[in-house]
């Protein structure tokens, strides 16, 4: 599943190898974002030519458009996209943050108003894991609550407890054959909550662990602090994923801190507007 090949003697940087049903991924790895089953402005051939090992999709967005009926008719997400390499699907937890104006958090999940037509969509641990099972992604993420940087201590505590509870429910749900499932650690920049959440998720023995609740409006030093507060409580033997972080400078800093996987919309977004990273 995940093999830790080497750790740098001067930093926490790691070389690893993650085996999935649709291919082996050498880490550290950057994952281009294909939210709605496409990496904007690029086709699968171009992604392969540039050495892309894995891409990312989003459960919330895919379930709304193109919708599960169309994806299932195509034979799953890989066939729908004409992409036979690994795919990681985010659960929709980030949309709890980004679509805060059109959602309501409830005990067993989140009620969204579709950003397209206003129709109701309920996502909870069962719904999210079922959608990802049907998508057939290589790596499925648990459903979590991603709180904003402006959260009060009480709100942060509630988000962590809800994230842990939902992670337990996700762990119990059926998954696609050989599908890996990653837990997501929340807790803002609160050391006690980061430790609490990380230890609770590690006890559930997920296939990998993500550091969530970063890139939610906080200054860059606080992003790095959240990572540093989480890493010590994650097992060396499992892959580590910093969600939503992936600028060139961030990748260098995060690799040195022991992170293995990254995603960010920025590279393709700025490329569509005439800018390239060199």
N, C-alpha and C positions, 0 to 999 in steps of 0.2 A: 504494500500500500504506500507507505512513505519511508524512504531510506535516507537517513542523515549521513551524508558522505564525508563532510569535512566542516569543521568550525575554525574560523580564523583565531589565531593566538593573541591578536592585539585588540580585536573588537568581538562583537557577538555575531558577526556575519557568518552565514552558513551556506553550504552547497548541499542540495538535496535532490531527491527524485521521487515524484509522486506518480503512482501507477493508477490509472483509471481504466474503465472498460473500453474507452475509445482512444486510448493512447497514453504514453508516458510523458510527464511534464518535468523538465529540468528546472529547478528553482535556484535562485530567485527568479520570479516570472512576473511580467506585466500582462494583464488581461485587458485587451481592448473591449470597450463596452458596446454591446449590440442589444440595447434595451428592448426593442420590439422586433427581435429576430433579424436584425441587420446592423452591421457596423456602418454608420452613415458615410456615404461617398466611397465605400470600398466594397468590392465583391469578394467571394471566397477565394478565388484564384489569387488575387492580389494579397490577401491576408497570408496565404500559404507561402507565396513568393518572398514575403518579408519575414518569414520564420515564426509566425504566430502559432503558439502551442495550444492556447485555450482562449475562448471568448466568454463574455458574460451576458446573460439575459435577465429579464426581470419578471417575476411571477405576476405582480399586479398588472403591469402594462400588457403582458402577453395574454392574460386572461380576458382583458377587455378588447384588445385589438392585436392580432387578427381574431382572437378568441379560440377557445379550446376545441370547438367543433371543427374548425378549419384545420388546426394543427393536428388533431387526432386523425382526420381524414387523410392527411398527408403521410401519416405513419410516425408522428412524433416530431420533436423540434429539430433534430439533426437532419431528417429528410426534408422537412419544410424549408430549412435554411440552405440545404445542399452543403452542409458542413459536417464532415465525418471525424473531426478531431474533438477533444473534450470541450464541454460547455459547463459553466457554473451558473446556476440561477439564484439570484437574490430573492428573498422571500416576500418582499414588499414592506419590510420593517422600516426602511428608509422613508417610504411614502407616508408612514405615520407621522414623520417629521415634516417632510416637504409639502404634503397636502393637508396640513393641519386645519385649514379653513373649511375643508369639505369632508371631514371625517369625525366620528365619535368613537372614543375608546370605551369598550364594554368589557365585562368580566372575561368572556371567552373569546374575544377577538376585537376587530375594528370594523365599524360600518362606514364604508366610503360612499360618497356620491361621485359617480363617474365624472372625470374631468372632461369627458367627451359629450355626454348627453344628459347627465344628472341622474341616471338610473342608480339604484341601490346595489352595492356589492359588499358582501360580508366576507371578511377574511379572518380566520382564526387558525390555530395550529393544525386542525384536521383539514380544513379547506386548502391551506397553503401546501401541506405535504401531499395531498391528493393531486393537486394541480402539478406539482413538480414530479410526482410519480408518472403522471400522464405525459408530461413534457419529455421525460426520459433523460434529464440532464445527468451528467456524470457526477456533479457535486450539487447537492441541495442545501440551502441554508435554512436554519430554523427561523420561526417567526419571532420577532422581538419588538420591543418598543424603543425607538431611537429618540431620546429626549433632546430638546434644543439646548444650546449653550446657556440660555437664560433661565433654565429650570431652577426652582427653589430646591433647597436640600430635601424637603418633603416630597416634591415631585420626582426628584432623582431617585429617592428611596423607593417610591411606588413603582417607577419604571423598572428598576432592577428586580424587585420582587416579581413583577409581572413577567419580565423577561425570563427569569428562572422558572416560573410556573409554566409558561408557554413552552419553554425548551423541554421540560419533562414530558409535556403532552406530545410535542413533535417527536420525541425519542420513541414513543410508543406506537406511532403510526406506521403503516406499511410503506415500503419504498420500492422503487423499481429495482430490477435485478442488478446487483453489484453497484448500486448507487451509494455514493458516499454522502454523509451528512455532517455539516460543520455547525458547531455552536457559536453564538455571538455574545461576547462579553460587553456589558454596558457598565456605566458608573461615573461618567463624566471625568472630572479631575479629582474625584474624591478617593483617596487611597483605600479607605476601609470598604467602600462599595465596590471598587474594582477588584479587590482581593476576595470579597464575599462572592461576587458574581463569578469570577474565574474559578474559584474552588468548587462552587456548586456545579458548574458546567463540566469541569474536569471529572468530577465524580460520576457524571453521566456517560463518560467514555465515548465522546464523539470522535469522528474520524479526523477532525481538524478543528481549529479554533480561530475565530475572527475577532478583531478588535473593532467594535462598533462605537457609535457615538462620537466619532471624530469628523471633522469637516462639517460641523453643524453651526458655524458662525463664530467659533472661538479663534483667537489669535494662533498663529503657527506654533509658538512655544508651548501653548497648552495642548495642541495636538500631540506634540512629541512627548509631553508629560504624561498624557493619557496612555500612550504606548508604553512608556517606561514603567508606569504603575502596573501594567497588565502582564508584560512579558515574564517577569520572574515567577508567576504562578501558572504558566502554561508549560505542558510537558515538552521536553526536548525532542521526543520521538514523534511528535505530531506537527503537521504544517501550520504556519501562522499567517494570517491574512489581515492586512490593514485595509479596511473597507473605505473606498472613495478617495484614497490617497495615491498619487502616482505622477506628480510632476517630476521632471528629472532630478531636481534638488531633493525632493522628498524621498525618492527612491534610494538615493545615495545614503541619506540620513537613516532611513528605516532599515535598509540592509545592514548597516553597521549596528543597529539595535537588535538584530536577530529576526527580522520579519522576512517571510518567504514569498508572499503573494500580494499583488497590488492591482487596483483598477482605478480608472479615472476617465471621465468624459473629455477632459481638457485636450489631449492630443488631437483627436479628430475634430473637436469643436473649433480649435484655432486654425487647424489645417483648412477647414471649409471656408475660413475667412482670410486665407492667404498667408498664414504664418506656419513656419516649420521649426521644430527643435533641432539644433545642430550641436 
